[in-house]
Amino acid sequence: MSISWLNKSLSVLVICPLLFACLDQGGGDDPNTYSSCRITESKALLPWDSYEDENQCWNANGNGYEEYEDAVIWCERQVTEYRQEKYTILPSMTYGIYTTSCPAF
C-alpha cells in the first residue's frame, strides 16, 4: 500500500463527512428555538479523540425545538449514540444546546 493512496483515502474520510455536515444546516438561527447540539468537553484518553469529540455538532430537523426539555432529550440522545458507536470504554462528555446552527468547519 503506497503512502499516496493512504493520504487520498484519509482525505476522503475526513473531507466527505465535513462536506455533508455543512450541507445540512437544519433548524437555522431562530432565537426562539433550540437548533443545535454540541459536545463542549470530552474526557477521552487520547487528545486527538477529545479534539474530534469536541468538534461534533448536530443540527435539529425542521425549525428546531421550542421547548428546552425536548431539546435536551434530543441532544442527550445524539451524544449517547455518538459515544456508543465510537468507544468501547465511554469517556465523560459535556454537551450543550444552542439557538444557532452548527458552525461550518
C-alpha positions as CSV (number, residue, x, y, z in Angstrom):
1,M,0.0,0.0,0.0
2,S,1.5,3.3,-1.0
3,I,1.6,6.4,1.1
4,S,-0.1,8.4,-1.7
5,W,-3.1,6.0,-1.7
6,L,-3.3,6.2,2.1
7,N,-3.2,10.0,2.0
8,K,-6.0,10.1,-0.5
9,S,-8.1,7.6,1.5
10,L,-7.7,9.6,4.7
11,S,-8.6,12.8,2.9
12,V,-11.8,11.3,1.6
13,L,-12.6,10.0,5.1
14,V,-12.1,13.5,6.6
15,I,-13.5,15.8,3.9
16,C,-16.7,13.9,2.9
17,P,-18.3,13.9,6.4
18,L,-17.4,17.6,6.8
19,L,-18.9,18.4,3.5
20,F,-22.2,16.7,4.3
21,A,-22.3,18.3,7.7
22,C,-22.0,21.7,6.1
23,L,-24.8,21.0,3.6
24,D,-27.4,20.2,6.3
25,Q,-27.9,23.4,8.3
26,G,-31.1,22.1,10.0
27,G,-33.1,24.5,12.1
28,G,-31.4,27.8,11.4
29,D,-30.8,30.6,13.8
30,D,-34.2,31.4,15.3
31,P,-33.6,32.8,18.8
32,N,-36.9,31.2,19.9
33,T,-35.9,27.6,19.1
34,Y,-33.0,25.3,20.0
35,S,-31.3,24.4,16.8
36,S,-28.1,22.5,17.5
37,C,-26.4,20.2,20.0
38,R,-22.6,20.3,20.5
39,I,-20.1,18.4,22.6
40,T,-18.3,21.0,24.6
41,E,-15.9,18.9,26.5
42,S,-14.6,15.3,26.2
43,K,-12.5,13.3,28.7
44,A,-11.3,10.8,26.1
45,L,-8.0,9.2,26.9
46,L,-6.3,10.4,23.7
47,P,-6.0,14.1,22.9
48,W,-7.0,13.7,19.2
49,D,-10.1,11.8,20.3
50,S,-11.1,14.7,22.6
51,Y,-10.4,17.1,19.8
52,E,-12.6,15.1,17.4
53,D,-15.4,14.8,20.0
54,E,-15.4,18.5,20.8
55,N,-15.9,19.2,17.1
56,Q,-19.1,17.2,17.0
57,C,-22.3,19.2,16.3
58,W,-25.8,18.2,15.2
59,N,-28.4,20.4,13.7
60,A,-32.1,19.8,14.7
61,N,-34.5,18.9,11.9
62,G,-37.0,21.4,10.7
63,N,-37.3,24.5,12.9
64,G,-35.6,23.0,15.9
65,Y,-37.1,22.6,19.4
66,E,-39.3,25.3,21.1
67,E,-39.1,23.5,24.4
68,Y,-35.8,23.4,26.3
69,E,-36.6,20.0,27.8
70,D,-37.3,18.5,24.3
71,A,-34.0,19.9,23.0
72,V,-32.1,18.4,26.0
73,I,-33.6,15.0,25.4
74,W,-32.8,15.1,21.7
75,C,-29.2,16.3,22.4
76,E,-28.6,13.7,25.0
77,R,-29.7,11.0,22.6
78,Q,-27.4,12.3,19.9
79,V,-24.4,12.4,22.2
80,T,-25.2,8.9,23.7
81,E,-25.4,7.4,20.2
82,Y,-22.2,9.0,19.2
83,R,-20.3,7.8,22.3
84,Q,-21.6,4.2,22.0
85,E,-20.7,4.0,18.3
86,K,-17.2,5.4,18.8
87,Y,-16.0,4.0,22.1
88,T,-15.8,0.7,24.0
89,I,-15.0,2.4,27.2
90,L,-17.2,5.5,27.3
91,P,-15.5,8.8,28.2
92,S,-17.3,11.5,30.1
93,M,-18.6,14.3,27.8
94,T,-20.3,17.6,28.4
95,Y,-22.7,19.0,25.8
96,G,-24.9,22.0,25.2
97,I,-27.9,23.1,23.2
98,Y,-27.8,26.3,21.2
99,T,-30.2,28.6,19.3
100,T,-27.8,28.8,16.4
101,S,-26.9,26.2,13.7
102,C,-23.7,24.2,13.9
103,P,-20.7,26.2,12.6
104,A,-19.2,25.2,9.3
105,F,-15.8,23.8,10.0
